[in-house]
Amino acid sequence: MLEYDPILIRKCLKKDRRAQNELHERCYNVLIPVCWRYATSREQAVEYFNQGFLKIIVNLDKYKTKVPFELWCRRVMINTIIDEYRKVRQYKESIELKAREEMAQMQPQEKTLSDSQEEMLDLIKSKMGFLPPVTSKVFNLYAIDGYKHHEIASLLNISEGTSMWHYSVAKKKIREMIKESVQADQLNERAS
């Protein structure tokens, strides 16, 4: 758990490197799992964390103690990840558009828990990697991070209906994958 430490925060605001390093260490264990849920690799998760932590440090003076510190840090981290996702998506879309234009010129035109709950959550997370990127992000934001569909729509620049559709598709596909996985495990147990 990431607790608000007023002395540490004051030192960080005064740009004390040791205090910033200590805050970094405290934040890492709590926030890196958030980054992992959105990343496709360890390097990307660490990159997300570093970008988010930088925003936490830069905006520390805007933190209001009415909100739990950990919740505020998570929100900053998730918003940073969403901003990065938008940048990458816009870049990819512009590249695809340029590629399409070039192709058009060259030739004719023609996506605290109990042990069993924790196991289920791990199983769900493992299956999320097989979902299309947007569907996975919507599922993460809604089911795990608790965002509402209108918030997700705003964050990902999609309609609320599209957000609901992605969530529905994610649930259906994850259920199917889990069912197949359980059936395979049962078959393996019978065979042994």
Beta strands, then each sheet from edge to edge (+ up, - down):
end
